[in-house]
C-alpha cells in the first residue's frame, strides 16, 4: 500500500517541467520589444559599401574619360591617366569583393516572398562576380606592371582596353536582367515601392550603360550613378531591417 510520501513523489515525477523564471520576474528568452529591435546586418552593410565604391568608380571613370581609338592617342591617354586608373582598379576590386556576402544576404531576405525570382536574380549577380574580378585583373594591366613588365606595344594596349570595356558591356546587360528580376521579387515586401521603382529605372540605365560608345560619357556616368545608388538604397534597407521572421522576409 502506497504511503503519502510515495504518492507525492509520483506526482512530482509526472508533473511537466517548466523553465524557471528569472528572479527579476522576466520570462526566459527575449521580450517582444527586444525581438523588434533592428539589428545591423553585415550583408546589408556590405552591399551598401559596395554601392559606395561603385559610386566612387563612376566619378573616377568620368575623370579618366573615354579611351581614344587611335593607337598613339590611346598610349598617351594611358600614360596621362595612369594614377587615376590605378585608384579605379583598387576601388573596383573591393567593390566586387563586397558583393559576395551581399548577394547571400539579399537572396535570404527575398526567398520567403518570391523564391524563384530571388534565386534567378541573385544567381545572375553571383555569376557577374568572377567575370568582374577577371575584368579587374585585365584593367590592372593598364596601371600596374608585373615583374617590371609593362604594356609597351600599342596593339596590346588596344587589346586590353577592348577586353575590359567589352566585358563591362556584358556585365551591364547581366545586371539589367538581374535588377529586373530582383525588383519584381521585391514587390509586396518590406523593401518598399520606392526601391522597386528605382530598380526598374536602374535596369533601363544598365541596359543603356552597356553601350558607352553610343550614349556618350555624360549618360554613361548617369547610368553608373544609378547602378551604384540602387545598391546603396537596397543595402541600407537590408542592413537596418529587423530580425527575420520564420517567413524569411527582410531581416
C-alpha positions in Angstrom: 0.0 0.0 0.0 1.5 3.3 -1.1 2.2 5.9 1.6 1.5 9.6 1.3 5.2 10.3 0.6 5.2 7.8 -2.3 2.1 9.5 -3.8 3.8 12.9 -3.6 6.9 11.6 -5.3 4.9 10.1 -8.1 3.0 13.4 -8.7 6.3 15.3 -8.9 7.7 12.8 -11.5 4.6 13.2 -13.7 4.4 16.9 -13.5 5.6 18.7 -16.7 8.8 20.6 -16.3 8.7 24.3 -16.9 11.5 26.8 -17.3 12.4 28.5 -14.1 11.6 32.2 -14.2 14.4 34.7 -13.7 14.5 36.4 -10.3 13.6 39.6 -11.9 10.3 38.2 -12.9 11.1 38.2 -16.7 10.4 35.0 -18.6 13.2 33.2 -20.4 14.1 34.5 -23.8 13.8 37.9 -25.4 10.7 40.0 -24.9 8.5 41.2 -27.8 10.2 44.6 -27.6 13.6 43.1 -27.7 12.6 41.0 -30.7 11.5 44.0 -32.7 14.8 46.0 -32.2 16.6 46.2 -35.5 20.0 44.6 -35.8 22.7 45.9 -38.1 23.0 43.1 -40.7 26.6 42.8 -42.2 25.3 41.6 -45.6 23.4 44.9 -46.0 26.3 46.9 -44.9 28.5 45.0 -47.4 26.0 45.8 -50.2 25.8 49.5 -49.2 29.6 49.8 -49.1 29.9 48.1 -52.5 27.5 50.7 -53.9 29.5 53.5 -52.4 32.7 52.1 -54.0 30.9 51.7 -57.4 29.8 55.3 -57.0 33.4 56.3 -56.4 34.3 54.3 -59.5 31.7 56.2 -61.5 33.3 59.5 -60.7 36.8 58.1 -61.4 35.6 56.8 -64.8 34.3 60.2 -65.6 37.6 61.8 -64.6 39.5 59.3 -66.8 37.2 59.9 -69.8 36.6 57.7 -72.8 39.6 55.9 -74.3 40.6 57.3 -77.7 40.5 55.0 -80.7 43.8 56.0 -82.2 46.9 54.0 -81.3 49.1 56.9 -80.5 46.3 58.7 -78.6 45.5 55.6 -76.6 49.1 55.2 -75.5 49.2 58.9 -74.5 45.8 58.6 -72.7 47.1 55.6 -70.7 50.3 57.3 -69.6 48.4 60.5 -68.6 45.7 58.8 -66.6 47.8 56.0 -65.1 47.4 57.2 -61.5 43.7 57.6 -61.8 43.4 54.2 -63.5 45.4 52.7 -60.6 42.9 54.1 -58.0 40.0 53.0 -60.1 41.4 49.4 -60.2 41.7 49.2 -56.4 38.2 50.6 -55.9 36.7 48.1 -58.4 38.5 45.2 -56.7 37.0 45.9 -53.2 33.6 46.8 -54.7 33.4 43.3 -56.3 34.6 41.5 -53.2 31.9 43.2 -51.1 29.3 41.8 -53.4 30.0 38.2 -52.3 28.3 38.4 -48.8 25.8 40.9 -50.1 24.3 38.6 -52.6 23.9 35.9 -50.0 22.0 38.2 -47.7 19.9 39.6 -50.5 18.7 36.1 -51.5 18.0 35.2 -47.9 15.8 38.3 -47.5 13.8 37.6 -50.6 13.5 33.8 -50.7 10.4 33.8 -48.4 8.5 36.1 -50.7 9.3 35.1 -54.3 11.9 32.2 -54.2 12.1 31.7 -58.0 12.8 35.4 -59.0 15.0 35.8 -56.0 17.1 32.8 -57.0 17.3 33.8 -60.6 18.2 37.4 -59.9 20.8 36.6 -57.2 22.3 33.8 -59.4 22.9 36.3 -62.2 24.5 38.8 -59.7 26.7 35.9 -58.4 27.7 35.0 -61.9 28.9 38.5 -62.6 31.3 38.4 -59.6 34.0 36.2 -61.2 33.5 38.0 -64.5 34.1 41.4 -62.9 37.1 40.1 -61.0 38.6 38.9 -64.2 37.9 42.3 -65.7 39.6 43.9 -62.7 42.8 41.8 -63.4 42.6 42.9 -67.1 42.1 46.5 -66.1 45.0 46.4 -63.7 47.4 45.9 -66.6 46.7 49.5 -67.7 48.1 50.8 -64.4 50.3 48.2 -62.7 53.4 46.5 -64.2 54.1 42.9 -63.2 57.8 41.9 -62.7 58.6 45.3 -64.4 56.7 44.0 -67.4 54.6 47.0 -68.7 52.5 47.5 -71.8 54.8 48.9 -74.4 53.1 47.6 -77.5 50.3 49.9 -78.5 48.5 47.0 -80.1 48.5 45.2 -76.7 47.1 48.3 -75.1 44.2 48.3 -77.6 43.6 44.6 -76.8 43.5 45.2 -73.1 41.2 48.2 -73.4 38.8 46.4 -75.8 38.7 43.4 -73.5 37.9 45.5 -70.4 35.2 47.7 -72.0 33.7 44.7 -73.9 33.5 42.8 -70.7 31.8 45.7 -69.0 29.2 45.7 -71.7 28.4 42.0 -70.9 28.3 42.8 -67.1 25.9 45.7 -67.7 23.5 43.6 -69.6 23.6 40.8 -67.0 22.9 43.3 -64.2 20.0 44.7 -66.3 18.3 41.3 -66.2 19.2 40.7 -62.6 17.9 44.0 -61.5 14.5 43.5 -63.2 14.1 40.1 -61.5 15.1 41.4 -58.1 12.8 44.4 -58.4 10.0 42.0 -59.3 10.8 39.8 -56.3 10.8 42.9 -54.0 7.2 43.7 -54.7 4.9 43.3 -51.7 7.9 43.1 -49.4 9.2 45.4 -46.7 11.8 46.8 -49.2 9.0 49.2 -50.4 7.7 50.6 -53.6 10.4 53.3 -53.9 13.2 50.7 -54.1 11.2 48.6 -56.6 10.7 51.6 -58.9 14.3 52.6 -58.5 15.3 49.1 -59.5 13.3 49.3 -62.7 14.8 52.6 -63.6 18.3 51.2 -62.8 17.7 48.2 -65.1 16.9 50.6 -68.0 20.1 52.6 -67.1 22.1 49.4 -67.0 21.0 48.4 -70.5 21.9 51.8 -71.8 25.2 51.9 -69.9 26.3 48.8 -71.7 26.8 50.9 -74.8 29.0 53.7 -73.6 30.4 54.3 -77.1 26.8 55.1 -78.3 25.3 57.1 -75.4 28.4 59.2 -74.6 30.3 59.9 -71.3 27.5 62.0 -69.6 24.8 59.4 -69.9 27.3 56.6 -69.1 28.2 58.4 -65.8 24.5 58.8 -65.0 23.9 55.1 -65.6 26.8 54.2 -63.3 25.5 56.5 -60.6 22.0 54.9 -60.8 23.6 51.4 -60.6 25.6 52.3 -57.5 22.7 54.2 -55.9 20.4 51.2 -56.1 23.0 49.1 -54.4 23.3 51.7 -51.6 19.5 52.0 -51.2 18.9 48.2 -51.1 21.9 47.7 -48.8 20.7 50.4 -46.3 17.3 48.8 -46.2 18.7 45.3 -45.8 21.2 46.4 -43.1 18.7 48.2 -40.9 15.8 45.8 -41.1 14.5 44.0 -38.0 15.3 40.4 -37.3 13.8 37.9 -39.7 10.6 36.1 -39.2 10.0 32.5 -40.0 8.6 33.6 -43.3 12.1 34.6 -44.4 11.3 38.2 -45.1 13.7 41.2 -45.0 16.0 40.7 -42.0 
